[in-house]
Amino acid sequence: MAALRTPAGARADEVTGTAQPLLMKVLNPGAARGWYHCYLRTSGGRQAFAGAFHVGRDGGVWVSRLPMPPRDLARPRLVGPGRTEIASATFT
């Protein structure tokens, strides 16, 4: 399980394991409009681009297969409009 946290450390969401590892993010209405990008840092230090999605005034939902085995994932990050880090994950 991973707890998604804002840059200030507040809990934002969580990610849990499934039979088919998925990345999913839900942004509620009122979230900043624009493009959001997901980046994954591997345990070996490599950064991978996982995808991008657009959020409109009604919010947005994005689901994608995890492009690596979950054991290789060290730190996912969600970057919003203006290159602002929206959330990152810590594993427990």
N, C-alpha and C positions, 0 to 999 in steps of 0.2 A: 504494500500500500504506500502511496506517496501523498503527502499533504501539500497542496498548492498554497503558496504564500505570496503576499504582495511584497514589493521591495522593502516595505517597512516591517515585514515579519508577521503581519496579520494573516490568519487562516482564511483562504479564499475558496477552496474546493478540495476534493481529493480524487485520486485515481486508484482504481483497484484492478487486480489481475483478472483475466478471463481466459477461456480456452483459446480464443483468437485475440491476441494482444491488440488493443485499439487505443488510439488517442481520441479523446472527446473533450470539447470545450463548449460551454453554453455561456453566451453573453446576453444578459438581460436587456430589455428595452431601457434606454437611457445611457447605455455604454457609448463611449466615443465612437462615432461613425468613421468608417474607413477600413483599410486593410490591416489585418493581423497576420503575423508570421510566427510559425512555431519552429524552434531550433532545438536540437538534441545534442547533448555532449555525451560522448561515450566514456566508458571507464578507462579507455586508453588515451583520452584527451582529444579525440577527433570531434569536430562539430559537423552535424548533418542537418540539412534543411528538410523539415518534415512536411511543409506545405503552407499555404496561405488561404485565407478566406476573408470575404468582405462582410462587414457588419453595417446594417442600415438602421433606421430609426426604431425598428421593432426588435433589435437585437439579432442574434444569429447563433447557429449551431454548426459545429464542424466535427466530422468523424473521419478518421483515417486509420488504416492498418499501421501498426508500429513497424518501421522499416528495419528493425534489428531485434535480436532476441532481448527480452526484458532484462536479463542479467547483465547485458552490455550497456544499458542505459544508466548514466550517472546523474544527469541534470537536464530535464526539459525546461525550456523557457518559452513564454508567450510574450511577443513584442507587439505593441499596438501602434496606432497612428503616431507619427512623430518619433518613431524609434524608442518609445517609452516601454520599459519592461513592465508588463502587467502582472505576471505571476511566474514563479519558478517552483520546482518541486524539490522536496527533501524526502529521502526514503527512510521509513521506519520498519 
